[in-house]
Amino acid sequence: MSEFFCTTSVTHKLEEFCHSPIFGIKKSHHIWIMGQQEEAVIKRLKRLGLRLSYVELYRADIFTQLFESIFFIQNLMFLMARKYGYKQLKYVLRQDILKVSSDIIYDNAN
């Protein structure tokens, strides 16, 4: 999401999210929860007035859940790109950040 739209996105396990990151949530953020039978959690989070979406993962196999999550997020990004008329990945347009990122990754000291 960060490279695709140049927006902040962070992933957490639900247990981890509720220990610390939840305190940094703003009303303008949108929370996506992917899990199994998390209706009680969703109900509690909705009491805070947060914008959130829930995707139920029906299969118990962790690898199946992983692949379903990956494909879901990829499709979501493509649908959003189409909706907003994006024709190019946004990170390519941020040449200053792209250069610094590449320099750090490839250890260019210049």
Secondary structure as UniProt FT lines:
FT   HELIX           2..5
FT   HELIX           14..19
FT   HELIX           21..24
FT   TURN            27..28
FT   STRAND          30..35
FT   HELIX           39..46
FT   TURN            47..49
FT   STRAND          51..56
FT   HELIX           62..83
FT   TURN            84..85
FT   HELIX           90..93
FT   HELIX           95..105
FT   TURN            106..107
//
